[in-house]
């Protein structure tokens, strides 16, 4: 087979193998046994920040959008978020297919608990996946920080899901 004809065959074999390797990746945080479940019509976030537990369930709001330049999920879909309500914003920088773990970043603000009213930033190590089921998005937020310009480093991570 000539090299120009070999390329499509190679791509056809390599793409399914890469999908299989992602699903069986032991570092993938999105396994059924390690990931929080999300009841219908809820947003659920669990984890720790500075060794303090976070477990929040909210009614689903906002929306998911995605195009070739990336995507985002925004809990408060208004231009000016209400500071009295919880907020969650997660973004990724390129189009992602179902079941593909993708790097992400974002912020969230809780209204109850030890970090009530503080905006927590999520950076390095944060990931999302769109599982392709009725769950819209699952996320694992890491690289946590707070304060002005996200300058105060925090330990821990928060996992969650949004399900319509």
ZITA-V257823 format. One line per field, one symbol per residue. ss: DSSP state (H for helix, E for strand, C for the rest). psi: psi as a letter, one per 40 degrees, with the letter a starting at -180 (. if undefined). burial: # if it has 9 or more other ideal C-beta (glycine too) atoms within 8 Angstrom, else .. A space follows every 50 residues. Layout:
ss: ???
psi: ???
burial: ???
This chain:
ss: CCHHHHHHHHHHHHHHHHHHHHHCCCCCCCCCCCCCCCCCCEEEEEEEEC CEEEEEEEECCCEEEEECCEEEEECCCCCCCCCCCCEEEEEECCCCCCCC CEECEEEEEECCCCCECCEEEECCCCEEECCCCCEEEEEEECCCEECHHH CEECCEEEEEEEEC
psi: hiddeddddddddddddddddddeheehefideeiiihiifihhhiaihf ehihhhhiihiaihihadeaiihhdheidhiheeiiihhhiieihhiieh hhiiiaiihieiaefhehhhihbheiiiiheeaehdiiihhafiiaahff ehiiiaihiiihh.
burial: .....#..#.........#..#.....###....##.#...########. .#.#.#.#.#.#.#.....#######.........#######..##..## ##.#######....#....####..######...############...# ...#.########.
